[in-house]
Amino acid sequence: MKWSSYFLPTIKEVPVGTEAVSHQLLLRAGLVHMLTSGVYSYLPLGWRVLGKIQNIIREEMNAAGANELLMPAILPLEIWQKTGRDKTLEEVMIRFKNKKGASMCLGPTHEEIITDLVKSFIQSYRQLPVTLYQIQTKFRDETRPRFGVVRACEFIMKDAYSFHTNNDDLKKKYDVMYGAYQKIFARCGLQPIISEADSGAMGGRVSHEFLVPAPIGEDKVKDTDGVERPCIEVGHIFQLGTKYSEALGAVYLDEQGKQQPMIMGCYGIGVSRLIATIIEVHHDEKGIKWPSGVAPFDVEILPLQVTDPEVMKIAQQYYDELTKQHIDVLMDDRDETAGRKFNDADLIGLPYRIIIGKRGLAEGNVEIKNRATLAVEVVPKDNAVERVLALTKG
């Protein structure tokens, strides 16, 4: 991708009214745009990060034996009345009446909906267990949206649900999902503290939170040294039991031909919240330091003099060769000052940067900068692509 043809509006100054570093950098690096409090557009760079995160989640969920589907966001309120959560979630539910006068809501979560769906297709113990998941937008009328996309009114979530005939089977799946979550967060460059938690309005007796230490965290947890630290909750898994299946009549016939309520598990990840959390953990005073697994592009090619034919010839050569090797490349081909280009490069924080200038080329060299470590290597211009491939694939 060439910067000159990419929609990437960076901002030099810190936006007014932003208290979280992640919120500031999301706006300044051209990842998101606020429409109104708690409601954001994801701009092309931010959407690429979301895509990388979602791909990681999909790979690990599929490996854990879950099947992806997509449920609706416009939901009939009557199904929530059957579980009583029309009352327990009343403060955050966005409700309305459709043209027929029926009470509806925008989905704040989907336990009721998936349970109603599964009961329509599962009749026998022979059809269980089954695990389903979706990546979808949720809606909650937050009284006080905070910290940008960390606590927003509209957010993207991965929610998975498993259905079983017995608690031992649920426990096995729970442990598999627990391990999958550890892999997902590690691939996103995070090391969460895992804590037993109160199940709250979700129900069930066993649950675990995945909490990442960060200054803006609204949860408190003690780390391995016994120090209480603020944390952002990025994931939560539950052994729900039969709360929803009993309320909604999700039953199956057991081996004796008797009806039994399905036993459920639930597994959630705040997908859009992960972007902010990653930035909270990986940044410095100049901008973001994306971990390689979730970076919007792997490499930035930064030609210092775009009017110089030799500089641009080498830049285009690197761009073509790396792209052929399936490396995501952004070339800053703008006719801007070196200072502006360096500042923007630090701000958007791609893992590696190839700096091409007339002075270096005169000596047969270019520079490769590692954004995470800030280390700069001077390499022969003919070896730059090979070196970058080794760094990105190693």
C-alpha positions as CSV (number, residue, x, y, z in Angstrom):
1,M,0.0,0.0,0.0
2,K,1.2,3.5,-0.9
3,W,0.6,6.1,1.8
4,S,-0.3,8.7,-0.9
5,S,-3.3,6.6,-1.9
6,Y,-4.2,5.3,1.6
7,F,-6.7,7.0,3.9
8,L,-4.4,7.5,6.9
9,P,-5.1,10.9,8.7
10,T,-2.5,11.3,11.5
11,I,-2.9,14.1,14.1
12,K,0.1,15.9,15.6
13,E,-1.5,17.2,18.8
14,V,-3.1,15.2,21.6
15,P,-6.9,15.4,21.2
16,V,-8.7,17.4,23.8
17,G,-10.6,15.4,26.4
18,T,-8.7,12.2,26.0
19,E,-7.2,10.8,29.3
20,A,-6.1,7.3,28.2
21,V,-2.9,6.9,26.2
22,S,-4.5,4.3,24.0
23,H,-7.4,6.6,23.2
24,Q,-5.0,9.4,22.3
25,L,-2.9,7.1,20.0
26,L,-6.0,5.5,18.4
27,L,-7.1,8.9,17.3
28,R,-3.7,10.4,16.5
29,A,-2.5,7.4,14.5
30,G,-5.6,7.5,12.3
31,L,-7.0,4.2,13.6
32,V,-10.5,5.4,14.8
33,H,-12.7,8.4,14.6
34,M,-15.3,9.3,17.2
35,L,-18.8,10.0,15.9
36,T,-20.2,10.7,19.3
37,S,-19.4,9.6,22.9
38,G,-18.8,5.9,23.0
39,V,-19.4,5.4,19.2
40,Y,-16.4,5.0,16.8
41,S,-15.7,4.4,13.2
42,Y,-12.7,2.2,12.5
43,L,-10.5,3.8,9.8
44,P,-8.6,1.6,7.3
45,L,-5.5,1.2,9.6
46,G,-7.6,0.3,12.6
47,W,-9.7,-2.0,10.5
48,R,-6.6,-3.9,9.5
49,V,-5.6,-4.4,13.1
50,L,-9.1,-5.6,13.9
51,G,-8.8,-8.0,11.0
52,K,-5.5,-9.4,12.3
53,I,-6.9,-9.9,15.8
54,Q,-10.0,-11.6,14.4
55,N,-7.9,-13.9,12.3
56,I,-6.0,-15.0,15.4
57,I,-9.2,-15.6,17.3
58,R,-10.7,-17.6,14.4
59,E,-7.7,-19.8,14.1
60,E,-7.6,-20.6,17.8
61,M,-11.4,-21.0,18.1
62,N,-11.5,-23.3,15.1
63,A,-8.6,-25.3,16.5
64,A,-10.5,-25.7,19.7
65,G,-13.4,-27.3,17.8
66,A,-15.8,-24.3,17.7
67,N,-17.9,-23.5,14.6
68,E,-18.4,-19.9,13.5
69,L,-21.8,-18.5,12.8
70,L,-23.5,-15.0,12.9
71,M,-26.5,-14.2,15.0
72,P,-28.8,-11.1,14.6
73,A,-28.2,-7.9,16.5
74,I,-32.0,-6.9,16.5
75,L,-33.6,-9.1,19.1
76,P,-37.1,-9.6,20.5
77,L,-37.4,-8.6,24.1
78,E,-39.7,-11.5,25.0
79,I,-36.8,-13.9,24.9
80,W,-35.0,-11.9,27.5
81,Q,-38.1,-11.8,29.7
82,K,-38.0,-15.6,29.9
83,T,-34.6,-15.5,31.7
84,G,-35.3,-12.3,33.6
85,R,-32.4,-10.5,32.1
86,D,-34.6,-7.8,30.6
87,K,-34.5,-6.6,34.2
88,T,-30.9,-7.4,35.2
89,L,-29.6,-5.8,32.0
90,E,-32.2,-3.0,31.9
91,E,-29.7,-0.2,32.5
92,V,-27.6,-1.0,29.5
93,M,-30.2,-2.4,27.0
94,I,-31.0,-0.2,24.0
95,R,-34.8,-0.9,23.5
96,F,-37.3,0.2,21.0
97,K,-40.6,-0.9,19.4
98,N,-40.8,-1.9,15.8
99,K,-43.6,-0.8,13.4
100,K,-45.8,-3.7,14.6
101,G,-45.5,-2.5,18.2
102,A,-43.3,-5.4,19.3
103,S,-40.7,-4.7,22.0
104,M,-37.2,-5.2,20.6
105,C,-33.6,-4.5,21.7
106,L,-30.1,-4.3,20.2
107,G,-28.1,-7.3,21.4
108,P,-25.9,-6.5,24.5
109,T,-24.9,-10.2,24.6
110,H,-26.3,-13.5,23.1
111,E,-26.8,-16.3,25.6
112,E,-30.6,-16.3,25.2
113,I,-30.4,-16.1,21.4
114,I,-27.9,-19.0,21.0
115,T,-29.8,-21.2,23.4
116,D,-33.1,-20.6,21.5
117,L,-31.2,-21.4,18.3
118,V,-29.6,-24.6,19.5
119,K,-32.9,-26.0,21.0
120,S,-34.4,-25.7,17.5
121,F,-31.9,-28.3,16.1
122,I,-30.7,-30.5,19.0
123,Q,-33.0,-33.2,20.1
124,S,-30.8,-36.1,21.2
125,Y,-27.7,-36.7,23.3
126,R,-26.1,-38.1,20.1
127,Q,-25.9,-34.5,18.7
128,L,-24.0,-33.2,21.7
129,P,-21.5,-31.7,22.5
130,V,-21.5,-28.7,20.2
131,T,-19.6,-25.4,20.4
132,L,-20.6,-22.3,18.3
133,Y,-19.1,-18.8,18.2
134,Q,-19.5,-15.5,16.5
135,I,-17.6,-12.2,16.1
136,Q,-20.2,-9.5,16.2
137,T,-21.1,-6.0,17.3
138,K,-22.8,-5.6,20.7
139,F,-24.7,-2.6,21.9
140,R,-24.9,-1.2,25.5
141,D,-26.2,2.1,26.6
142,E,-23.2,3.0,28.8
143,T,-24.0,5.8,31.2
144,R,-20.4,6.9,31.1
145,P,-18.3,5.7,28.1
146,R,-14.6,5.8,29.0
147,F,-11.2,5.5,27.6
148,G,-12.2,5.4,23.9
149,V,-13.0,1.9,22.7
150,V,-12.3,0.3,26.2
151,R,-15.8,1.1,27.5
152,A,-17.9,2.0,24.5
153,C,-21.6,1.9,23.6
154,E,-21.0,-0.1,20.4
155,F,-18.2,-2.7,20.5
156,I,-17.0,-5.9,18.8
157,M,-17.0,-9.1,20.7
158,K,-16.2,-12.7,20.2
159,D,-18.7,-14.8,22.1
160,A,-18.6,-18.6,22.1
161,Y,-21.1,-21.1,23.6
162,S,-20.8,-24.8,24.3
163,F,-23.6,-27.3,25.0
164,H,-23.1,-30.6,26.8
165,T,-24.9,-33.6,28.4
166,N,-22.8,-33.6,31.6
167,N,-20.5,-31.4,33.7
168,D,-17.4,-33.5,33.0
169,D,-17.8,-32.8,29.3
170,L,-18.3,-29.1,30.0
171,K,-15.2,-29.1,32.2
172,K,-13.1,-30.6,29.3
173,K,-14.3,-28.0,26.9
174,Y,-13.8,-25.2,29.4
175,D,-10.2,-26.3,29.8
176,V,-9.7,-26.4,26.1
177,M,-11.1,-22.9,25.7
178,Y,-9.0,-21.7,28.7
179,G,-5.9,-22.9,26.8
180,A,-7.1,-21.3,23.5
181,Y,-7.5,-18.0,25.3
182,Q,-3.9,-18.1,26.6
183,K,-2.7,-18.7,23.0
184,I,-4.9,-15.9,21.6
185,F,-3.6,-13.3,24.0
186,A,0.0,-14.4,23.7
187,R,-0.3,-14.0,19.9
188,C,-1.6,-10.5,20.5
189,G,1.4,-9.6,22.5
190,L,-0.4,-9.8,25.9
191,Q,0.3,-11.7,29.1
192,P,-2.9,-11.5,31.1
193,I,-3.4,-12.4,34.8
194,I,-6.0,-15.2,35.0
195,S,-8.3,-14.8,38.0
196,E,-11.3,-16.7,39.3
197,A,-14.2,-14.4,39.1
198,D,-17.8,-13.7,40.2
199,S,-20.2,-14.8,37.4
200,G,-22.5,-11.8,38.1
201,A,-25.5,-11.4,35.7
202,M,-24.2,-14.2,33.5
203,G,-24.9,-16.9,36.0
204,G,-23.0,-20.2,36.6
205,R,-20.7,-21.2,39.4
206,V,-17.2,-21.2,37.8
207,S,-15.7,-18.4,35.8
208,H,-12.3,-16.9,35.0
209,E,-11.3,-13.4,33.9
210,F,-8.3,-12.6,31.7
211,L,-6.9,-9.3,33.0
212,V,-4.1,-7.2,31.5
213,P,-2.3,-4.8,33.8
214,A,-2.8,-1.2,32.6
215,P,-3.1,2.2,34.3
216,I,-6.6,2.7,33.0
217,G,-7.8,-0.7,34.2
218,E,-11.2,-0.7,36.0
219,D,-10.6,-4.1,37.6
220,K,-8.2,-4.8,40.4
221,V,-6.2,-8.0,40.8
222,K,-3.1,-9.1,42.7
223,D,-0.1,-10.2,40.6
224,T,2.3,-13.0,41.4
225,D,4.1,-10.7,43.8
226,G,0.9,-9.9,45.7
227,V,0.8,-6.4,44.5
228,E,-2.7,-5.1,43.6
229,R,-2.7,-3.7,40.1
230,P,-5.4,-2.0,37.9
231,C,-6.3,-4.2,34.9
232,I,-8.4,-4.2,31.7
233,E,-10.6,-7.3,31.4
234,V,-10.0,-8.7,27.9
235,G,-11.7,-12.1,28.3
236,H,-14.1,-13.9,30.5
237,I,-15.2,-17.6,30.4
238,F,-18.0,-19.2,32.3
239,Q,-19.4,-22.6,33.2
240,L,-23.0,-21.6,33.0
241,G,-24.7,-24.8,33.9
242,T,-28.4,-25.0,33.0
243,K,-29.6,-21.4,33.8
244,Y,-30.5,-20.6,30.2
245,S,-31.4,-24.0,29.0
246,E,-34.0,-24.5,31.8
247,A,-35.5,-21.0,31.3
248,L,-35.8,-21.4,27.5
249,G,-36.6,-25.1,27.3
250,A,-33.4,-26.2,25.6
251,V,-33.6,-30.0,26.3
252,Y,-32.4,-33.2,24.8
253,L,-33.4,-36.9,25.1
254,D,-30.8,-38.9,27.1
255,E,-29.9,-42.5,26.5
256,Q,-33.0,-43.6,28.5
257,G,-35.3,-41.3,26.4
258,K,-35.8,-38.8,29.2
259,Q,-35.6,-35.0,28.7
260,Q,-32.7,-33.3,30.2
261,P,-31.6,-29.6,30.1
262,M,-28.5,-28.9,28.1
263,I,-25.4,-27.9,30.2
264,M,-23.7,-24.7,28.9
265,G,-20.4,-22.9,28.8
266,C,-19.8,-19.3,27.6
267,Y,-16.6,-17.7,26.4
268,G,-16.2,-14.0,25.6
269,I,-13.4,-11.8,24.3
270,G,-13.6,-8.0,23.8
271,V,-12.2,-7.8,20.3
272,S,-12.3,-4.0,19.9
273,R,-11.1,-3.6,23.5
274,L,-8.1,-5.6,22.6
275,I,-6.8,-2.9,20.3
276,A,-6.7,-0.3,23.1
277,T,-5.2,-2.9,25.5
278,I,-2.4,-3.8,23.1
279,I,-1.6,-0.1,22.7
280,E,-1.6,0.5,26.5
281,V,1.0,-2.2,26.9
282,H,3.0,-1.5,23.7
283,H,3.8,2.2,23.3
284,D,6.4,4.9,24.1
285,E,6.3,8.7,24.2
286,K,6.4,8.8,20.4
287,G,3.7,6.4,19.5
288,I,2.5,2.7,19.2
289,K,4.8,-0.3,19.1
290,W,2.7,-3.0,17.4
291,P,3.5,-6.6,18.2
292,S,4.1,-8.4,14.9
293,G,1.0,-10.6,15.0
294,V,-1.4,-7.7,15.1
295,A,0.4,-4.9,13.3
296,P,-1.6,-3.4,10.4
297,F,1.5,-3.7,8.2
298,D,4.7,-5.6,8.8
299,V,7.1,-3.1,7.3
300,E,7.2,0.5,6.4
301,I,9.4,1.6,3.5
302,L,10.5,5.2,4.1
303,P,12.2,6.9,1.2
304,L,13.6,10.3,2.4
305,Q,13.7,12.0,-1.0
306,V,10.8,11.0,-3.1
307,T,11.9,13.3,-6.0
308,D,15.2,11.4,-6.3
309,P,14.9,8.7,-9.0
310,E,17.5,6.3,-7.5
311,V,15.9,6.5,-4.0
312,M,12.4,5.7,-5.4
313,K,13.8,3.0,-7.7
314,I,15.2,1.2,-4.7
315,A,12.0,1.8,-2.6
316,Q,9.8,0.4,-5.4
317,Q,12.1,-2.6,-5.8
318,Y,11.8,-3.4,-2.0
319,Y,8.1,-2.9,-2.1
320,D,7.6,-5.3,-5.0
321,E,9.9,-8.0,-3.6
322,L,8.5,-7.9,-0.1
323,T,4.9,-7.9,-1.4
324,K,5.7,-11.0,-3.5
325,Q,6.8,-12.7,-0.3
326,H,3.4,-12.0,1.3
327,I,4.8,-9.3,3.6
328,D,2.3,-6.5,4.3
329,V,4.1,-3.3,3.2
330,L,3.3,0.4,3.6
331,M,5.4,2.8,1.6
332,D,5.5,6.4,2.7
333,D,5.8,7.9,-0.8
334,R,4.5,11.4,0.3
335,D,6.6,14.4,-0.6
336,E,7.0,15.5,3.1
337,T,9.9,16.5,5.3
338,A,12.0,13.7,6.8
339,G,10.9,14.9,10.3
340,R,7.2,14.5,9.4
341,K,7.8,11.1,8.0
342,F,9.8,9.9,11.0
343,N,7.2,11.3,13.4
344,D,4.4,9.6,11.6
345,A,6.3,6.3,11.4
346,D,6.9,6.3,15.1
347,L,3.2,7.2,15.7
348,I,1.7,4.4,13.7
349,G,4.4,2.0,15.0
350,L,4.9,-0.7,12.4
351,P,7.4,-3.4,13.6
352,Y,10.1,-2.7,11.0
353,R,11.1,0.3,8.9
354,I,13.5,0.5,5.9
355,I,14.9,4.0,5.6
356,I,16.3,4.9,2.2
357,G,18.2,8.1,1.7
358,K,20.6,9.6,-0.9
359,R,23.5,9.7,1.6
360,G,23.2,6.1,2.6
361,L,22.8,4.9,-1.0
362,A,25.9,6.7,-2.0
363,E,27.7,4.4,0.4
364,G,25.6,1.4,-0.8
365,N,23.6,1.1,2.4
366,V,20.1,1.5,3.8
367,E,18.9,1.4,7.5
368,I,16.5,-1.0,9.1
369,K,14.8,0.1,12.3
370,N,13.1,-2.1,14.8
371,R,10.3,-0.1,16.4
372,A,10.0,-2.3,19.5
373,T,13.7,-2.2,20.5
374,L,14.6,1.1,18.6
375,A,17.7,-0.7,17.3
376,V,18.9,0.5,13.9
377,E,20.9,-1.7,11.5
378,V,22.9,-0.4,8.6
379,V,22.8,-3.0,5.9
380,P,24.0,-3.2,2.3
381,K,21.1,-2.2,0.0
382,D,21.2,-5.5,-1.8
383,N,20.7,-7.4,1.4
384,A,17.8,-5.3,2.8
385,V,15.0,-7.5,1.6
386,E,16.7,-10.7,2.8
387,R,17.3,-9.1,6.2
388,V,13.7,-7.9,6.6
389,L,12.3,-11.3,5.6
390,A,14.5,-12.9,8.3
391,L,13.2,-10.4,10.9
392,T,9.5,-10.7,10.0
393,K,9.4,-14.4,9.6
394,G,11.9,-15.2,12.4
